[in-house]
Amino acid sequence: MWILGVNAPPAGRHDTAACLVDGEGRVVAFCEEERRNRRRHSLYRKPLGAARFCLEQAGITAADIDVVAVGWDDEQLHPHRFADDTEFLAYAVGLDFGDRIPEVVRVGHHQAHAASSFYASPFTKAGVLVVDGHGENESSSIWTYENGRPPRLQRSWQRTASLGYAYDAASTWLGFSFLNAGKTMGLAAYGRARGITPEPLVSFDGDDFRLALNPLPERAGRADSQEIKDQYDTTVARWRAHFTELAGADGPAAPEDRLADDPRSVLVAYTAQRLVEETVTHLASQTRKAAGVEELCLSGGVALNCSTNGTLPGPLYVPPVPHDAGVALGAAWTVRPPGPRAEPLTPYLGIDVLADGEVRDDAADLVRTPLDTDELTGLLLAGQIGAIAQGRAEVGPRALCRRSIVAVPDSADVNTRVNAVKNREQWRPFAGVTRASYGALLWEQQEHLSRYMLGAARATDLGRRVAPGVVHVDGTTRPQVLRGDEAPAVGAVLDALTAQGAPPVLLNTSFNDKGEPVVDTAADALAAFRSMDLDFLVLGDELYRKRPPAAGVRR
């Protein structure tokens, strides 16, 4: 049996994706469409390239697919839009299924989010908290999941009581896209560091919470996509007006690259951040209470908020794909749940960087040599900044050392230099990666969050001293702990640094230029290497460097 899970239009507007699961619930392949079509977030685009990759990885054709599982109830959101499932599949996925049309299973958006988190976790039973912009009828929901039992929806909150809507409003007030909430989170740290006390935007009454703005009347179970969009626009506009009143201005007084110097911008970002932190803390407690266990899973777009995740006590698990791409996995697993797992889901489920065979790029501008760990370590210790592209790509928005830019973070200046390489705002932070034993000395411990770089942790005195390039203004970092040979080149460098008596920690950030998705293939990696001011590229088992330009020729 083969189940193809998708986040796809018309309901899945952004972060479209495809995931292939076999009859035992094993994940064979998982890919976000942006990696294939090279368009960030793949807005309004079907996951055709991602689906084709999944089929190629399994060695099957579209005719072999038994079920297409969709992470939305598009029949509620787009009633009567499609004459039948054949027409729907052509629009949403685009594969040629031939005469054998697979069954289409529509899974509620929040249930798909919940399944993607619990079944990826090592827990046998857990409370699952889903918080995002909105599903079909809800913005936050509490579930209980247990292996071998049907999931139970314990409670939900209506769409316009959405933390995601409020955060979108803050992000757009700051001049960002609603898809750039990570920038808002990074800016909010300046408010924490400066000791700002923002006006509270949420209050609590027993098990419930009340936002500063009351939700709108809603038609649960009957609202279509246009009605939901209208209510989203109205609610975000109300929140923006509220932030304008708080800040005394209707937008920043500084350009994007200097927002950290603008007190009003920092105030808006930190006010929205505190709203999310306070409410999610409350909801996490309610989720544990409802499930009767301490094990907690998070999912939904708000679960990408690393600062919030880092404030929650364990045991806590967030999957590598808590955002909308993850419902492709959750929908497939709702159809065929996997068996219990001893270890959390591996994130390395994408395309192999050398899937097309040996790299054929003999251009005169690059010098290509076999990879040598000691040479690579020496380049990094000499202050060089380079990129890694090895093995199967990680899924999700966090680069986990197989599609990464790396550097030795022994000074704050490294942060400045890497931000310049990536054409990012200088106030934005970076993450660190190390082995578990050394990570225990550098920052607060996280049992699972550091597997996928999804939780902020306070740096220790040692961490601030040896790795200032990955410590943000509020004293936190977003660590990754590398296990075994998950990422061979980076792991080998960390071990070589230990052997040489140097701090075995690296700055790790995604391998992509501004506005670009993370690189996927060898061709993507070489194109990005040429366009960015990087010193070297590890591609598979080879090291690439840029040949110095001829005398009198500018690069």
C-alpha positions as CSV (number, residue, x, y, z in Angstrom):
1,M,0.0,0.0,0.0
2,W,1.2,3.5,-0.8
3,I,-0.2,6.7,0.7
4,L,0.8,10.1,-0.8
5,G,0.2,12.9,1.8
6,V,0.0,16.4,0.5
7,N,-0.4,20.0,1.5
8,A,-1.9,21.3,-1.7
9,P,-4.1,24.0,-3.1
10,P,-6.7,25.3,-3.1
11,A,-6.8,25.0,0.7
12,G,-3.0,24.7,1.2
13,R,-1.9,28.1,-0.1
14,H,1.7,28.1,1.1
15,D,4.4,25.6,2.0
16,T,3.0,23.0,-0.3
17,A,4.6,19.6,0.1
18,A,4.3,15.9,-0.6
19,C,5.2,12.9,1.6
20,L,5.1,9.2,0.7
21,V,4.3,6.6,3.3
22,D,4.2,2.8,2.8
23,G,1.7,0.3,4.2
24,E,3.5,0.1,7.5
25,G,3.5,3.8,8.1
26,R,7.2,4.2,7.2
27,V,8.2,7.5,5.6
28,V,10.0,6.8,2.3
29,A,10.4,10.4,1.2
30,F,9.2,13.9,2.1
31,C,9.8,17.1,0.2
32,E,8.6,20.7,0.2
33,E,7.7,22.0,-3.2
34,E,9.9,25.1,-2.8
35,R,13.0,23.0,-2.9
36,R,12.0,21.7,-6.3
37,N,10.6,24.8,-8.0
38,R,13.0,27.2,-6.2
39,R,10.1,29.6,-5.2
40,R,10.1,30.5,-1.6
41,H,7.1,29.0,0.3
42,S,5.7,27.9,-3.1
43,L,2.6,30.1,-2.8
44,Y,-0.5,28.8,-4.6
45,R,1.6,26.1,-6.4
46,K,0.7,22.4,-6.4
47,P,3.4,20.0,-5.0
48,L,4.0,18.3,-8.3
49,G,7.8,18.4,-8.2
50,A,7.8,17.1,-4.6
51,A,5.4,14.3,-5.4
52,R,7.5,13.2,-8.4
53,F,10.5,13.1,-6.2
54,C,8.7,10.9,-3.7
55,L,7.6,8.5,-6.4
56,E,11.2,8.3,-7.8
57,Q,12.6,7.7,-4.4
58,A,10.3,4.7,-3.9
59,G,10.7,3.5,-7.5
60,I,7.0,3.5,-8.2
61,T,4.6,5.4,-10.5
62,A,1.5,7.5,-9.8
63,A,-0.6,4.4,-10.8
64,D,0.8,2.6,-7.7
65,I,-0.6,5.2,-5.3
66,D,-3.6,3.8,-3.3
67,V,-4.6,6.9,-1.3
68,V,-3.9,10.6,-1.6
69,A,-4.3,12.1,1.9
70,V,-4.9,15.9,2.0
71,G,-4.2,17.9,5.2
72,W,-7.3,20.1,4.8
73,D,-11.0,19.6,4.5
74,D,-11.3,21.3,1.1
75,E,-14.9,20.2,0.7
76,Q,-15.8,22.6,3.5
77,L,-13.5,25.4,2.4
78,H,-14.3,25.1,-1.4
79,P,-17.7,23.5,-1.7
80,H,-18.7,22.3,-5.1
81,R,-15.5,23.6,-6.7
82,F,-14.6,20.2,-8.2
83,A,-16.9,17.9,-10.1
84,D,-15.1,14.8,-8.7
85,D,-11.8,13.6,-7.2
86,T,-10.2,13.2,-10.7
87,E,-10.7,16.9,-11.3
88,F,-9.5,17.7,-7.7
89,L,-6.3,15.7,-8.1
90,A,-5.5,17.2,-11.4
91,Y,-5.7,20.7,-9.8
92,A,-4.1,19.9,-6.4
93,V,-1.4,17.5,-7.3
94,G,-1.0,17.3,-11.1
95,L,0.3,13.7,-11.3
96,D,-1.0,11.5,-14.2
97,F,-2.7,8.7,-12.3
98,G,-4.0,7.0,-15.5
99,D,-7.2,5.0,-15.2
100,R,-6.5,4.0,-11.6
101,I,-7.6,7.1,-9.6
102,P,-6.6,6.7,-5.9
103,E,-8.9,7.2,-3.0
104,V,-8.8,10.8,-1.7
105,V,-9.0,11.1,2.1
106,R,-9.4,14.6,3.5
107,V,-8.0,15.1,7.0
108,G,-8.9,18.1,9.1
109,H,-6.0,20.5,9.2
110,H,-5.4,20.5,13.0
111,Q,-5.7,16.7,13.1
112,A,-3.1,16.4,10.4
113,H,-0.8,18.8,12.4
114,A,-1.4,16.7,15.6
115,A,-0.6,13.4,13.9
116,S,2.6,14.8,12.3
117,S,3.9,15.6,15.8
118,F,2.8,12.7,17.9
119,Y,3.7,9.9,15.5
120,A,7.1,11.4,14.8
121,S,7.8,11.5,18.6
122,P,9.2,8.8,20.8
123,F,6.2,9.0,23.1
124,T,3.6,6.2,23.5
125,K,1.0,8.6,24.8
126,A,1.0,12.4,24.8
127,G,-1.1,15.5,24.9
128,V,-0.8,17.4,21.6
129,L,-1.3,21.1,21.3
130,V,-1.8,22.6,17.8
131,V,-1.6,26.4,17.5
132,D,-1.5,28.2,14.1
133,G,-3.3,30.8,12.1
134,H,-6.3,28.7,11.5
135,G,-7.7,25.4,10.5
136,E,-11.1,24.9,9.0
137,N,-12.8,25.9,12.3
138,E,-10.2,26.5,14.9
139,S,-7.0,28.3,15.7
140,S,-5.8,26.3,18.7
141,S,-6.7,22.7,19.6
142,I,-5.9,20.2,22.3
143,W,-5.7,16.4,21.5
144,T,-4.8,13.2,23.3
145,Y,-2.9,10.7,21.2
146,E,-1.9,7.2,22.3
147,N,-0.4,4.3,20.2
148,G,-3.0,1.9,19.1
149,R,-6.0,4.1,20.0
150,P,-8.0,6.7,18.1
151,P,-7.0,10.3,18.8
152,R,-9.3,12.4,20.9
153,L,-10.0,16.0,20.3
154,Q,-10.3,17.5,23.8
155,R,-11.0,21.2,23.1
156,S,-10.6,23.8,20.4
157,W,-10.8,27.6,20.1
158,Q,-12.4,29.5,17.3
159,R,-10.4,30.9,14.3
160,T,-10.6,34.6,15.3
161,A,-9.2,33.8,18.7
162,S,-6.0,33.2,16.8
163,L,-2.5,33.8,18.2
164,G,-1.3,33.4,14.6
165,Y,-3.5,36.3,13.4
166,A,-2.2,38.5,16.2
167,Y,1.4,37.6,15.3
168,D,0.7,38.2,11.6
169,A,-0.6,41.7,12.5
170,A,2.6,42.5,14.4
171,S,4.8,41.1,11.5
172,T,3.0,43.2,8.9
173,W,3.1,46.3,11.1
174,L,6.8,45.8,11.1
175,G,6.8,45.7,7.3
176,F,7.4,41.9,7.0
177,S,5.3,39.3,5.2
178,F,3.1,37.1,7.2
179,L,5.5,34.3,6.3
180,N,8.4,36.1,8.0
181,A,7.3,35.6,11.6
182,G,10.8,34.4,12.4
183,K,12.1,37.9,11.9
184,T,9.5,39.2,14.4
185,M,10.7,36.6,16.9
186,G,14.3,37.6,16.4
187,L,13.5,41.3,16.9
188,A,11.5,40.6,20.0
189,A,14.6,39.4,21.8
190,Y,15.8,43.0,21.9
191,G,12.8,43.9,24.0
192,R,13.6,41.1,26.4
193,A,17.2,42.2,26.6
194,R,16.2,45.8,27.3
195,G,13.8,44.8,30.1
196,I,10.7,46.2,28.4
197,T,7.5,45.5,30.2
198,P,4.8,45.3,27.4
199,E,1.1,45.7,27.9
200,P,-0.4,42.3,28.4
201,L,-2.7,41.2,25.6
202,V,-4.2,38.1,27.2
203,S,-5.8,37.3,30.5
204,F,-6.7,33.9,32.0
205,D,-9.8,32.6,33.7
206,G,-9.5,29.1,35.0
207,D,-8.9,26.8,32.0
208,D,-9.7,29.5,29.4
209,F,-7.9,32.6,28.0
210,R,-9.2,35.9,26.8
211,L,-7.4,38.0,24.2
212,A,-7.4,41.8,24.3
213,L,-9.5,41.7,21.2
214,N,-12.7,39.7,21.3
215,P,-13.2,37.1,18.5
216,L,-15.8,37.6,15.8
217,P,-19.0,35.6,15.4
218,E,-18.3,32.5,13.3
219,R,-20.2,29.7,11.6
220,A,-18.4,26.6,12.9
221,G,-18.2,23.8,10.4
222,R,-19.8,25.9,7.6
223,A,-17.5,28.7,6.8
224,D,-15.9,28.6,3.3
225,S,-12.6,29.9,2.3
226,Q,-13.9,33.4,1.4
227,E,-15.6,33.9,4.7
228,I,-12.5,32.8,6.5
229,K,-10.4,35.1,4.5
230,D,-12.7,38.0,5.2
231,Q,-12.6,37.3,8.9
232,Y,-8.8,37.0,8.8
233,D,-8.4,40.3,7.1
234,T,-10.8,42.0,9.6
235,T,-9.1,40.4,12.6
236,V,-5.5,41.2,11.4
237,A,-6.6,44.8,10.7
238,R,-8.0,45.1,14.2
239,W,-4.8,43.8,15.7
240,R,-2.7,46.1,13.6
241,A,-4.8,49.1,14.8
242,H,-4.2,47.9,18.4
243,F,-0.4,47.7,17.8
244,T,-0.6,51.2,16.2
245,E,-2.3,52.5,19.4
246,L,0.3,50.8,21.6
247,A,3.3,52.1,19.6
248,G,1.9,55.6,18.9
249,A,2.7,55.0,15.2
250,D,1.3,53.1,12.3
251,G,4.7,51.5,11.3
252,P,8.4,51.5,12.0
253,A,10.5,54.7,12.1
254,A,13.5,52.9,10.7
255,P,14.3,50.8,7.7
256,E,14.3,47.0,8.0
257,D,18.0,46.7,8.5
258,R,17.8,49.0,11.5
259,L,14.6,47.9,13.2
260,A,16.5,46.9,16.4
261,D,17.4,50.6,16.9
262,D,13.7,51.6,16.7
263,P,12.1,51.4,20.1
264,R,8.5,51.3,18.7
265,S,9.4,48.3,16.5
266,V,11.0,46.4,19.3
267,L,8.0,47.2,21.5
268,V,5.5,45.8,18.9
269,A,7.6,42.7,18.3
270,Y,8.1,41.9,22.0
271,T,4.5,42.6,22.9
272,A,3.3,40.1,20.3
273,Q,6.0,37.6,21.4
274,R,4.9,37.8,25.1
275,L,1.3,37.2,24.0
276,V,2.3,34.0,22.3
277,E,4.6,32.9,25.2
278,E,2.0,33.5,27.9
279,T,-0.9,31.9,26.0
280,V,1.0,28.8,24.8
281,T,2.4,28.3,28.4
282,H,-1.2,28.2,29.6
283,L,-2.4,26.0,26.8
284,A,0.5,23.6,27.3
285,S,-0.5,23.1,30.9
286,Q,-4.1,22.5,29.9
287,T,-3.0,20.0,27.3
288,R,-1.0,18.0,29.8
289,K,-4.0,18.1,32.2
290,A,-6.4,16.9,29.6
291,A,-4.2,14.0,28.5
292,G,-3.2,13.0,32.0
293,V,0.5,12.7,31.1
294,E,3.4,15.1,31.1
295,E,4.6,14.2,27.6
296,L,3.7,17.1,25.3
297,C,3.8,17.5,21.5
298,L,3.5,20.8,19.7
299,S,2.6,21.5,16.1
300,G,1.1,24.2,13.9
301,G,3.0,27.3,12.6
302,V,3.3,28.8,16.1
303,A,5.4,25.8,17.1
304,L,8.1,27.3,14.9
305,N,8.4,30.0,17.6
306,C,11.7,28.7,19.1
307,S,11.7,31.4,21.9
308,T,8.3,30.1,23.1
309,N,9.2,26.5,22.8
310,G,12.3,27.1,24.9
311,T,10.2,28.4,27.8
312,L,8.2,25.2,28.2
313,P,9.2,22.4,30.5
314,G,9.8,18.9,29.2
315,P,9.2,16.2,28.2
316,L,8.4,18.2,25.0
317,Y,8.6,17.2,21.3
318,V,8.2,19.4,18.2
319,P,8.6,17.7,14.8
320,P,11.0,19.1,12.1
321,V,8.0,20.2,10.1
322,P,5.5,21.8,12.5
323,H,4.3,24.3,9.9
324,D,1.8,23.7,7.1
325,A,4.2,21.5,5.0
326,G,3.9,19.0,7.9
327,V,0.3,18.3,7.3
328,A,1.3,16.2,4.2
329,L,3.0,13.8,6.7
330,G,0.2,14.0,9.3
331,A,-2.5,13.4,6.7
332,A,-0.7,10.3,5.4
333,W,-0.1,9.0,9.0
334,T,-3.8,9.5,9.8
335,V,-4.6,7.0,7.1
336,R,-1.8,4.6,8.1
337,P,-0.2,5.3,11.5
338,P,3.3,4.0,12.0
339,G,4.2,1.6,14.8
340,P,5.8,2.8,18.0
341,R,9.3,4.3,17.5
342,A,12.3,4.3,19.9
343,E,13.8,7.4,18.3
344,P,12.2,10.5,16.9
345,L,11.7,10.9,13.2
346,T,14.8,11.5,11.1
347,P,14.6,14.8,9.2
348,Y,16.8,13.6,6.4
349,L,14.1,12.5,4.0
350,G,14.6,14.7,1.0
351,I,16.6,14.3,-2.2
352,D,20.2,13.2,-2.2
353,V,22.5,16.0,-3.3
354,L,24.1,13.6,-5.8
355,A,20.9,12.0,-6.9
356,D,21.8,12.8,-10.5
357,G,25.1,11.1,-10.3
358,E,28.6,12.5,-10.4
359,V,28.8,16.3,-10.5
360,R,29.7,17.5,-14.0
361,D,31.0,21.0,-13.5
362,D,34.5,21.6,-14.7
363,A,34.2,25.4,-15.0
364,A,37.5,27.2,-14.7
365,D,36.4,29.4,-11.9
366,L,36.4,26.6,-9.3
367,V,39.1,24.4,-7.8
368,R,37.8,20.9,-6.9
369,T,39.7,18.5,-4.6
370,P,38.8,15.4,-2.5
371,L,37.4,16.3,0.9
372,D,39.9,16.1,3.7
373,T,38.6,16.6,7.3
374,D,41.8,18.1,8.6
375,E,42.0,20.6,5.7
376,L,38.3,21.5,6.2
377,T,38.9,22.1,9.9
378,G,41.9,24.2,9.2
379,L,39.9,26.4,6.8
380,L,37.2,27.0,9.5
381,L,39.8,27.7,12.2
382,A,41.4,30.2,9.9
383,G,38.1,32.2,9.9
384,Q,36.7,31.0,6.6
385,I,32.9,30.7,6.0
386,G,31.7,27.8,3.9
387,A,28.8,25.7,2.9
388,I,27.9,22.0,3.3
389,A,25.7,20.0,0.9
390,Q,25.8,16.3,1.6
391,G,23.4,13.3,1.5
392,R,19.7,13.5,1.6
393,A,18.3,16.9,2.4
394,E,16.5,17.7,5.7
395,V,12.8,18.6,5.6
396,G,11.5,21.7,7.3
397,P,12.8,25.2,7.5
398,R,15.8,24.5,9.7
399,A,19.1,23.5,8.0
400,L,20.5,20.6,10.1
401,C,24.0,20.4,8.7
402,R,23.3,18.7,5.3
403,R,22.4,22.0,3.6
404,S,24.1,24.5,5.8
405,I,26.5,27.4,6.0
406,V,29.0,27.0,8.8
407,A,31.7,29.0,10.5
408,V,33.6,29.0,13.8
409,P,31.6,31.3,16.1
410,D,34.5,32.5,18.3
411,S,33.6,36.2,18.0
412,A,30.6,38.4,17.6
413,D,32.1,39.6,14.3
414,V,31.3,36.2,12.8
415,N,27.6,36.9,13.2
416,T,28.1,40.2,11.3
417,R,30.1,38.5,8.5
418,V,27.7,35.6,8.0
419,N,24.7,38.0,7.9
420,A,26.5,39.9,5.2
421,V,27.2,36.7,3.2
422,K,23.5,35.9,3.4
423,N,22.4,39.5,2.7
424,R,20.4,39.5,5.9
425,E,19.7,42.2,8.5
426,Q,22.5,42.6,10.9
427,W,20.2,42.3,14.0
428,R,19.3,38.7,13.2
429,P,20.8,35.8,15.2
430,F,22.3,32.5,14.3
431,A,22.3,29.0,15.8
432,G,25.1,26.8,17.1
433,V,25.7,23.1,16.6
434,T,27.8,20.7,18.6
435,R,27.9,17.2,20.1
436,A,25.7,16.4,23.1
437,S,28.5,16.2,25.7
438,Y,29.8,19.7,24.8
439,G,26.3,21.1,24.4
440,A,25.7,20.3,28.1
441,L,28.4,22.8,28.9
442,L,27.3,25.5,26.5
443,W,23.5,26.0,27.1
444,E,20.5,24.8,29.0
445,Q,19.6,21.2,28.1
446,Q,16.7,20.2,25.8
447,E,15.8,16.6,25.4
448,H,14.3,16.8,22.0
449,L,14.1,20.4,20.8
450,S,17.8,20.6,19.9
451,R,17.5,17.6,17.6
452,Y,15.8,19.9,15.0
453,M,17.0,23.4,16.3
454,L,13.5,24.3,17.4
455,G,14.0,25.7,20.9
456,A,15.8,28.7,22.4
457,A,18.1,27.9,25.3
458,R,20.0,30.2,27.6
459,A,23.7,30.1,27.0
460,T,26.1,29.4,29.9
461,D,29.1,31.6,30.8
462,L,31.2,29.1,28.8
463,G,28.8,29.3,25.8
464,R,29.0,33.1,25.8
465,R,32.8,33.0,26.0
466,V,33.7,30.4,23.4
467,A,30.7,30.9,21.0
468,P,29.6,34.5,21.1
469,G,28.7,34.4,17.4
470,V,25.7,32.2,18.1
471,V,24.4,34.0,21.3
472,H,21.6,36.4,20.7
473,V,21.2,39.8,22.4
474,D,19.0,38.2,25.1
475,G,21.6,35.6,26.0
476,T,19.9,32.7,24.2
477,T,20.8,30.5,21.3
478,R,18.8,28.0,19.2
479,P,21.1,24.9,19.5
480,Q,21.4,21.8,17.4
481,V,22.9,18.7,18.9
482,L,24.4,16.4,16.3
483,R,24.2,12.7,16.9
484,G,26.4,10.0,15.4
485,D,27.1,10.4,11.6
486,E,23.8,12.2,10.9
487,A,25.8,14.9,9.0
488,P,29.2,13.4,8.2
489,A,31.2,16.5,7.3
490,V,30.1,18.6,10.2
491,G,30.3,15.7,12.6
492,A,33.9,15.0,11.5
493,V,34.8,18.7,11.9
494,L,33.4,18.8,15.5
495,D,35.3,15.7,16.4
496,A,38.5,17.1,14.8
497,L,38.1,20.3,16.8
498,T,37.8,18.3,20.0
499,A,41.0,16.4,19.1
500,Q,42.9,19.6,18.5
501,G,41.7,21.1,21.8
502,A,39.5,23.8,20.2
503,P,35.9,24.3,21.2
504,P,33.8,21.8,19.2
505,V,31.0,24.2,18.2
506,L,30.1,25.7,14.9
507,L,27.7,28.4,13.7
508,N,25.1,26.7,11.5
509,T,22.6,28.4,9.3
510,S,20.7,27.5,6.1
511,F,22.5,27.4,2.8
512,N,20.5,29.9,0.8
513,D,20.8,33.5,-0.3
514,K,18.2,36.2,0.6
515,G,14.8,35.3,-0.9
516,E,15.9,31.8,-2.0
517,P,14.8,28.5,-0.6
518,V,17.4,26.3,1.0
519,V,19.5,24.6,-1.7
520,D,18.4,21.1,-2.7
521,T,20.5,19.6,-5.5
522,A,24.2,19.9,-6.5
523,A,23.2,22.4,-9.2
524,D,21.5,24.5,-6.6
525,A,24.5,24.3,-4.3
526,L,27.0,25.3,-7.0
527,A,24.8,28.2,-8.2
528,A,24.5,29.5,-4.6
529,F,28.2,29.1,-3.9
530,R,29.1,31.2,-7.0
531,S,26.6,33.9,-6.2
532,M,27.4,34.3,-2.4
533,D,30.7,35.5,-0.8
534,L,31.5,32.0,0.5
535,D,35.1,30.7,0.9
536,F,34.5,27.0,0.2
537,L,31.8,24.4,-0.5
538,V,31.7,20.8,0.6
539,L,29.6,19.0,-2.1
540,G,29.3,15.3,-1.4
541,D,32.9,14.1,-0.7
542,E,34.6,16.9,-2.6
543,L,35.8,20.4,-1.6
544,Y,35.3,23.3,-3.9
545,R,37.0,26.7,-3.7
546,K,36.9,29.7,-5.9
547,R,40.0,30.2,-8.1
548,P,41.6,33.6,-7.5
549,P,40.8,35.9,-10.4
550,A,43.6,36.7,-12.9
551,A,45.7,39.8,-12.3
552,G,43.7,42.9,-13.1
553,V,40.4,41.1,-13.3
554,R,37.7,41.8,-10.7
555,R,35.5,38.9,-9.5
